[in-house]
Amino acid sequence: EVQLVESGGGLVQAGGSLRLSCAASGFSFADYAIAWFRQAPGKAREGISCVSNSDGSTYYADSVKGRFMTSSDYAKNTVYLHMNSLKPEDTAIYYCAAAQWECNIFVVTSGSVAGYWGQGTQVTVSS
């Protein structure tokens, strides 16, 4: 059974940090790109970061570049999203997804090419 399970969300003050985890199982982790998306109430889903497990390349949206970093732990089949300098506008439900596409295509298509999705984890940043 294919699963992507996010964890690590919560409530944090502006300027704080959180680390989200996306634990993958049931598919060949090394053959997929894993991306993070977020969706705030009333807003469209936004692709924010991606890591290609086949070559280690990463992609970041301008809105998070310099503040967020994504990394893969191949031993644990887990991708992390390290979020620093959080802002109230980062408040959203965060989802991870997997696709056999290049990161730039995966993210700019808002995940329409994703093969698998996680259930999401809420991140709330207070001002």
N, C-alpha and C positions, 0 to 999 in steps of 0.2 A: 504494500500500500504506500502510495506517495504521500508524503507529509512535509509541510513547511510550518514550523511552529515558532511564532515570534514571542519574545518575552523581554522584560526590562523596562517597559513603559511605566509612567507614573507622573506625579506632580512635582515640579521643580520650579524654583524661583528664576526669574530672568538673570542671565549671566551664569547660570549653573550648567551642569553636565549630566548626561545620561548615556548609558551604553545599551543599545538594543541588540538582541541576539536572534538569529534565524537558524534554527536547527533543521537540517534537511535529512530526509530518509526516503528510501524506495526508488531512487533513481541515481544515475551515475553523476555524482556531484561534480567531478572534475570536467565533465563535458558541457556544463551549463554556465551561463552568466546568471548571477544573482543580483537583482536590483531591489532598491527600496523606493517605495512610493508613499505618498501621504495624501490624505484627503480631509480637508477641514469642512465643517458644516456649510452648505451652500456654495461650495467651490468645487472646481473640477479636480480630478486626481492629478497629482503632480509627481513626475519622476524626479528623484533627487540624487540618487547615486547608484552605481553599479560596479561590480567586479567580475571580470571574466576569469573563471577558474581554469580555463585552458591556457591562458598566457599571462594572467596576473594584471592585465591592464585595468584601469579604473576610469570612471567617468563621474563628474559631479555637475549638478545644475548650478548656475550662477548664484542662486539664492542661498546655497549652503557652502559654496566653495570657500575654503579657508577655515571653516568652522566644523565641518563634519568630515569624518574619514571612515572608509569602509575597508574591512580586511577579512580574509578567509583563514580558517583553521581547518586544513585538509584532514588532520587526524580526527577531528570531531565532526566533520561535515557541517560546519557552522560558519555563518557569515555574521560579522559584527558591524554595527553602525555606531561609531563613537561621535557623540554630539556634544559640542562645546559652545560656550558663549550663546546659550539658548535665548531666544527672544519670544515674546508672547505670540508673534505671528507664526512660530513653529508649532503651535498647538494644532493637533490633528490626530487622526488615526493613522498609524504607520503600518504598512504592509510590506512583506517581502514577496518576491516572485522569482520564478526561474524560467529561463528561456534559452534555446539554442540559437541565439542571435548575437551579433556584436552589440556591445553595450550602448553605443550611440543610437542605434536603431531601436533597441529595446526601450530606452528611456524616452526618446523623443516621440515615440508612438504611444506614450502613456501606458505601456504595458499591454497593448493589444496583441502582441505576439507571444505573450507569456503562456507557458504550458501549465504552470502550477502557481497557486497563490496560497499564502498563509491566511490566517483568520484575522490578523490585525492586532495591534496593541495601542492603547491610548497614551498619548503624550500631551500633558497640559503644562504650559509655562505661565506662571503668574507674574504680574508686573509689580 
